[in-house]
Amino acid sequence: MLAWHLGKSGKKVAVVERRWVGGSCPAVACLPSKNELWSARIAHLVRNAGRFGTLVDGVRTDMLKVRARKQDMIDREIAFHLQAYKESGVDLVMGNGRFVAPKAIEILLNDGGMRLLDGKEVVVNVGSHAAIPDLPGLRDARPLTHIEALELDEVPPHLIVLGGGYTGVELAQAYLRFGSRVTIIEPGPQIMGREDADVSEEIRALLSREGMKILVDTRPLGVHGSSGDAVTVSVRTDAGERKIEGSHLLVAAGRIANTADIGLDKAGIAVDTRGFIRVNERLETTAAGIWAIGECAGSPQFTHVSVDDFRIVRDNMAGGNRGTDDRLVPYVMFTDPPLAHVGLSERQAREQGIPVRVANLPMRNVLRTQATDETEGFMKVLVGANDDRILGFTMIGSEAGEVMAAIQTAILAELPYPKLRDAVITHLTVAEGLGPLLGNVPARSA
Ligand SMILES: Cc1cc2nc3c(=O)[nH]c(=O)nc-3n(C[C@H](O)[C@H](O)[C@H](O)COP(=O)(O)OP(=O)(O)OC[C@H]3O[C@@H](n4cnc5c(N)ncnc54)[C@H](O)[C@@H]3O)c2cc1C
């Protein structure tokens, strides 16, 4: 987007990309995963259609069709991106780039040969890749990452997922719904480690009810066999050691910045101890005239944050002074029901010593869910203890991401919560629940 913007404004711009036109989001991450999650939701609805009065016999998943639908979407995305390159006059150079001097990049071209580019300003936006933990036998087992998991043309009989973060949990539920047995192994005390304990527990409980096996406080010790055939993970729990046998193994255990071996030292660009590029709030690196954006710069790992990084650099390049420090970053885990969060969590409020009032509302109390049977989950809001500002919101429930956007707007506008509590919200929407939720906020103590 930055390149297209600069290209359209008359600058001479080149983008170096080694593999995915448009980056990882449309090719191997957000869009393809949500595409397959949607196919899995259809499978789930059809399997449970009898409850709603539609009788269906013999539900099966055809992964070749699931993949083909996803690939069609990716192809459309690539075509869209190529058109945008054309219209903006940006030179798209397909190859592997590395700095050979400050602001000079050597590219090993995908179709052979080398090319050298130098420019007045450089933006590093190399993203990250899935970490493969250093576990005996793991690499030899050729585990799936999200990339291969989104390319399967069969439903794994038993998928073992290493890691209970949002990538692992989303894909785990998708394959459960396609018909796999699924076991998540999480070394920490809860899945979705950064969430409040009640939020994590609600997700665990609803996935367990759907048939997923979730093992927390379970440390993997080693792996035998081969993913796609037969694979065994040895684990240690408080109860001792045991083996978990499956057919496929998916690793979703964090991300590593793509900053090794790209000559950052030649350009004077410093990285932190985890390999993320060191930037200031303006997204300037330690090298003059070189910016870094997105995951490689340590920004929160969401596409909407990378897009905001682009807007910050665009404005700063044009002489502005925008920073990353004051932004409100929402996120959604696209399970069914989804988890959405914006602002402070209870845990953060405690850690930061911010006094808050907390209110909850079970989703079954939102009338719409009585009509749709989507009664699992809850809404939770944090309001200042000494003023009426909304400080944080978490929701597990149907349409959580859309409902959250209303709260996000209220936070940005510093709207006192009674204004939203007393708003006339359409009946029978999910957002209607915001009224009773905010009605549950305890009165300020005198
Ligand atoms: C399974 C999954 C699902 C996700 N779902 C969501 C979601 O629903 N919503 C959301 O907001 N976020 C989601 N994310 C996160 C989101 O995909 C990333 O945060 C986002 O794509 C990161 O963008 P970026 O600009 O940092 O890098 P990228 O979009 O990854 O771009 C970096 C590009 O640099 C290229 N590159 C790297 N090194 C070189 C080199 N040396 N030379 C040339 N090119 C190079 C890479 O090929 C890549 O195309 C998901 C991630 C995963 C893994």
The ligand as an SDF file (V2000), in Angstrom:
LIG
                    3D

 53 58  0  0  0  0  0  0  0  0999 V2000
   -2.6770  -18.4350    9.8930 C   0  0  0  0  0  0  0  0  0  0  0  0
   -2.6720  -16.9520   10.1380 C   0  0  0  0  0  0  0  0  0  0  0  0
   -3.8520  -16.2600   10.1740 C   0  0  0  0  0  0  0  0  0  0  0  0
   -3.8610  -14.8990   10.3810 C   0  0  0  0  0  0  0  0  0  0  0  0
   -5.0540  -14.2410   10.4330 N   0  0  0  0  0  0  0  0  0  0  0  0
   -5.0930  -12.9260   10.6570 C   0  0  0  0  0  0  0  0  0  0  0  0
   -6.3240  -12.2190   10.6870 C   0  0  0  0  0  0  0  0  0  0  0  0
   -7.3970  -12.8090   10.5310 O   0  0  0  0  0  0  0  0  0  0  0  0
   -6.3090  -10.8880   10.8940 N   0  0  0  0  0  0  0  0  0  0  0  0
   -5.1410  -10.2040   11.0730 C   0  0  0  0  0  0  0  0  0  0  0  0
   -5.1850   -8.9940   11.2470 O   0  0  0  0  0  0  0  0  0  0  0  0
   -3.9550  -10.8460   11.0520 N   0  0  0  0  0  0  0  0  0  0  0  0
   -3.9000  -12.1790   10.8390 C   0  0  0  0  0  0  0  0  0  0  0  0
   -2.6900  -12.8260   10.7820 N   0  0  0  0  0  0  0  0  0  0  0  0
   -1.4560  -12.0430   10.9330 C   0  0  0  0  0  0  0  0  0  0  0  0
   -1.1300  -11.3260    9.6230 C   0  0  0  0  0  0  0  0  0  0  0  0
   -1.1250  -12.2580    8.5630 O   0  0  0  0  0  0  0  0  0  0  0  0
    0.2220  -10.6580    9.7060 C   0  0  0  0  0  0  0  0  0  0  0  0
    0.2700   -9.8670   10.8760 O   0  0  0  0  0  0  0  0  0  0  0  0
    0.4860   -9.7650    8.5240 C   0  0  0  0  0  0  0  0  0  0  0  0
    0.3350  -10.4440    7.3080 O   0  0  0  0  0  0  0  0  0  0  0  0
    1.9300   -9.2600    8.6210 C   0  0  0  0  0  0  0  0  0  0  0  0
    2.1420   -8.3660    7.6070 O   0  0  0  0  0  0  0  0  0  0  0  0
    3.5780   -7.7590    7.3670 P   0  0  0  0  0  0  0  0  0  0  0  0
    3.3250   -6.5360    6.5590 O   0  0  0  0  0  0  0  0  0  0  0  0
    4.3540   -7.6040    8.6010 O   0  0  0  0  0  0  0  0  0  0  0  0
    4.3510   -8.8650    6.5280 O   0  0  0  0  0  0  0  0  0  0  0  0
    3.9240   -9.8130    5.3210 P   0  0  0  0  0  0  0  0  0  0  0  0
    2.5760   -9.5320    4.7880 O   0  0  0  0  0  0  0  0  0  0  0  0
    4.2080  -11.1920    5.7740 O   0  0  0  0  0  0  0  0  0  0  0  0
    4.9180   -9.3670    4.1800 O   0  0  0  0  0  0  0  0  0  0  0  0
    6.2740   -9.6700    4.2180 C   0  0  0  0  0  0  0  0  0  0  0  0
    6.6910  -10.1150    2.8250 C   0  0  0  0  0  0  0  0  0  0  0  0
    8.0990   -9.9980    2.7200 O   0  0  0  0  0  0  0  0  0  0  0  0
    8.5630  -11.0710    1.8930 C   0  0  0  0  0  0  0  0  0  0  0  0
    9.9910  -11.2410    2.1920 N   0  0  0  0  0  0  0  0  0  0  0  0
   10.5560  -11.6240    3.3430 C   0  0  0  0  0  0  0  0  0  0  0  0
   11.9000  -11.6230    3.2450 N   0  0  0  0  0  0  0  0  0  0  0  0
   12.1940  -11.1900    1.9970 C   0  0  0  0  0  0  0  0  0  0  0  0
   13.4050  -10.9730    1.2830 C   0  0  0  0  0  0  0  0  0  0  0  0
   14.5890  -11.1650    1.8470 N   0  0  0  0  0  0  0  0  0  0  0  0
   13.3230  -10.5430    0.0170 N   0  0  0  0  0  0  0  0  0  0  0  0
   12.1270  -10.3230   -0.5840 C   0  0  0  0  0  0  0  0  0  0  0  0
   10.9560  -10.5220    0.0390 N   0  0  0  0  0  0  0  0  0  0  0  0
   10.9890  -10.9470    1.3160 C   0  0  0  0  0  0  0  0  0  0  0  0
    7.6800  -12.2350    2.2930 C   0  0  0  0  0  0  0  0  0  0  0  0
    7.6290  -13.1930    1.2610 O   0  0  0  0  0  0  0  0  0  0  0  0
    6.3290  -11.5620    2.5270 C   0  0  0  0  0  0  0  0  0  0  0  0
    5.5110  -11.5980    1.3880 O   0  0  0  0  0  0  0  0  0  0  0  0
   -2.6400  -14.1940   10.5670 C   0  0  0  0  0  0  0  0  0  0  0  0
   -1.4390  -14.8890   10.5260 C   0  0  0  0  0  0  0  0  0  0  0  0
   -1.4380  -16.2480   10.3340 C   0  0  0  0  0  0  0  0  0  0  0  0
   -0.1230  -16.9700   10.2970 C   0  0  0  0  0  0  0  0  0  0  0  0
  1  2  1  0
  2  3  1  0
  2 52  2  0
  3  4  2  0
  4  5  1  0
  4 50  1  0
  5  6  2  0
  6  7  1  0
  6 13  1  0
  7  8  2  0
  7  9  1  0
  9 10  1  0
 10 11  2  0
 10 12  1  0
 12 13  2  0
 13 14  1  0
 14 15  1  0
 14 50  1  0
 15 16  1  0
 16 17  1  0
 16 18  1  0
 18 19  1  0
 18 20  1  0
 20 21  1  0
 20 22  1  0
 22 23  1  0
 23 24  1  0
 24 25  2  0
 24 26  1  0
 24 27  1  0
 27 28  1  0
 28 29  2  0
 28 30  1  0
 28 31  1  0
 31 32  1  0
 32 33  1  0
 33 34  1  0
 33 48  1  0
 34 35  1  0
 35 36  1  0
 35 46  1  0
 36 37  1  0
 36 45  1  0
 37 38  2  0
 38 39  1  0
 39 40  1  0
 39 45  2  0
 40 41  1  0
 40 42  2  0
 42 43  1  0
 43 44  2  0
 44 45  1  0
 46 47  1  0
 46 48  1  0
 48 49  1  0
 50 51  2  0
 51 52  1  0
 52 53  1  0
M  END
$$$$
